[in-house]
């Protein structure tokens, strides 16, 4: 991250239990339009993986602390 550049954070948590779904969201320095864009990107990734017949539709990436 460059000096003076604000860190942007968008965290979405979905807890699924029997007959109950609870969501929580945290944002920092992210506009509502950016959040919608992030959700669209995630949806597109999930749909692409489903089309490819992949079972691991969510991909995880390790945060690189060196940047």
C-alpha positions in Angstrom: 0.0 0.0 0.0 1.3 3.4 -0.9 1.8 6.1 1.7 -1.2 8.2 2.2 -3.5 5.6 0.6 -6.5 4.7 2.7 -7.0 1.0 3.3 -10.4 -0.2 2.0 -12.1 -3.0 3.9 -15.2 -4.9 3.0 -16.1 -7.9 5.2 -19.2 -10.0 4.7 -20.0 -12.8 7.1 -22.9 -15.2 6.5 -23.7 -17.6 9.4 -26.0 -20.5 8.4 -27.6 -22.7 11.0 -30.7 -24.9 10.8 -33.5 -22.7 9.4 -31.6 -19.5 10.1 -29.3 -17.3 8.0 -27.6 -14.3 9.6 -25.4 -11.8 7.8 -23.2 -9.1 9.1 -21.1 -6.6 7.1 -18.2 -4.2 8.0 -16.9 -1.6 5.6 -14.2 1.0 5.9 -13.4 3.6 3.3 -15.7 1.8 0.8 -18.5 3.4 -1.0 -21.9 1.6 -1.4 -21.2 1.5 -5.2 -17.9 -0.3 -4.6 -19.7 -2.8 -2.2 -22.2 -3.6 -5.0 -19.3 -4.1 -7.4 -17.5 -6.5 -5.0 -20.7 -8.5 -4.6 -21.2 -8.6 -8.4 -17.6 -9.9 -8.8 -18.1 -12.6 -6.2 -21.4 -13.6 -7.8 -19.8 -13.8 -11.2 -16.9 -15.9 -9.8 -19.4 -18.3 -8.2 -21.4 -18.7 -11.4 -18.3 -19.2 -13.5 -17.1 -22.0 -11.1 -20.5 -23.6 -11.2 -20.5 -23.6 -15.0 -17.2 -25.4 -14.9 -18.6 -28.0 -12.5 -16.3 -27.1 -9.7 -17.2 -28.1 -6.2 -14.9 -25.5 -4.6 -16.9 -22.5 -5.7 -15.3 -20.2 -3.2 -11.6 -19.4 -3.6 -9.6 -18.2 -0.6 -6.5 -16.1 -0.9 -3.9 -15.5 1.8 -3.4 -11.8 2.6 0.1 -10.7 1.7 1.3 -8.5 4.6 4.5 -7.5 2.7 2.7 -5.0 0.5 
